[in-house]
Amino acid sequence: MCARWRLAVVPLAAASFLVSPLATRDAHAQRSGYVVVGRFDSFGHKASVELFDRELHSLGGLTETGAVSPIGDVATDATLTRWIADQHGKLLRADADGQFLDPVVPGGGSLIAAAPGGGLYDFDPFSKLEALSPSGGQLWLSPTPSLFMYQGIRPVLTATGELWVGGFKSLFVGEKPVLWQVDPATGATLAQLEYSSGFLAGGQLFAGAGAPDGTVWWARGGFVYEPAHWAGVELVDTQDGNVLQSFAPGEYGEMGVSSAGFVVDARGRLLFIDYEQVGYGWGPQKVLVRHDPGDVTAPDASWDLEKNVFFGFVLGPTGEELFVVLQEPFAFEFRLCRLNLLTGAKSSVAFASAVPFEEFRILRGDPTGFVYANVTNRMADTDGDGARNGNETFAGSDPFDSSSRPDGPKIGISFTGSQAIQLTLSDADGLLDPNKGLDLATLSMVVEGYGEMWPALLTALTSVTLTADGTGARVIFGALPLPSGLKLRINVSVKDLTGATASDWQVTPPGEL
């Protein structure tokens, strides 16, 4: 959490700041929100939606029978309602607490984006772009331009309120990328831009995402059928349809079909899955990389997910955690994984399936609300804590939780090479600031099934490493190495003296339930 650490290590005897009179502790902080997962049984022709909280507990789901393809995209609106396109004439809805509402019928197709004030934009079953009110009523319907085609790109709302759709025209001489700008209020076409030269020329636009600075990033490439992947890929940043910059992802400029696409974080950095073709088959699709547009010569961070990514990944509400479905190679075995982007620790849970050959995927779009807070309505204060959504995502606090604030503390849990528990603590005001520092009496570690363990854990404390400015600490409980295979969730939390909270969780090594 903090880059500059003291070289000196403080032993247990000097770490008394961690030991304080125990106050009555709250249950571990509950992280707001949930993740939407699509399930598809091709033999039973049944598609369903399952909701998981941010600790990967299943919240239940809604089964839609008669579907012949997987569920489509999901969008989060101003009330934190998730709109879920089932691709068969319905828009499913779940409220902020994960309770399913009555579906909207007739609904759209598969590609949707939420509007800042409520409602959404989507493609109807006849490939016309429409706007729907928060109750599902149609506000306007706009036919696509002549010869315009789209390859799985949902409408993109920018941080400045523009509405863009990326696509292409298929011509006798090849494919020509097209950007279509639509008036969000009326559906009228404002611009139709075709690209015959430059970084956007040739191939198709197959993914797009808005950035917090108001620009839009697009992925352009040509589809190769054997093995199936996107080749000659360029990630292109645009404003008003003008190209600002571009770069090729990875070493070869390729993206796998099951891991194609990217997300943009609160600092405008792009995250995507690295892809490498091996011979005539698919290469590994298990390394997440992050590029800073300020220097695209090499990734500024990467994470090995160890298993292949299967159709989609999304950032959690804070932007500092990522959810992804992983697949065991050459097997119908899927896991839902949560990665802490700050500590690098990851935990996963196996999906329970009663039928063979069932597929699982995180629905693309905005199933956690991060895009809504970071881009679509970044000037709002959804949780009413006095901080705008965009300021919260930039700081890594939760824009939907009033106890999580930009100037509040942070805490992370991970495990060392010897499998000792490691905590990272930070507070920009100073850990021991008398007015805004940590409230040490609220430090908590709850082990699922066993309860509060912080007092007992203190006996295993071996070192505390402090930052030079006193805003961060790394704490290691090396006297209690954890055996593998415990399969326990550990939740840690802390408050500061203003009442702002922070929490994190992980599964004991190797992190799989």
Helices and strands as residue ranges (DSSP letters): G 12-14, G 16-18, E 34-41, E 46-53, E 58-65, E 74-76, E 82-85, E 91-94, E 100-104, E 112-114, E 120-123, E 129-132, E 138-142, E 148-149, E 156-157, E 163-171, E 174-182, E 189-194, E 204-210, E 216-225, E 228-239, E 242-247, E 255-256, E 263-264, E 270-273, E 287-291, E 301-304, E 308-315, E 321-327, E 334-340, E 346-350, E 358-362, H 370-371, I 372-376, H 389-395, E 410-415, E 421-426, E 438-447, E 451-452, H 454-457, G 458-460, E 463-466, E 472-477, E 489-496, E 501-507
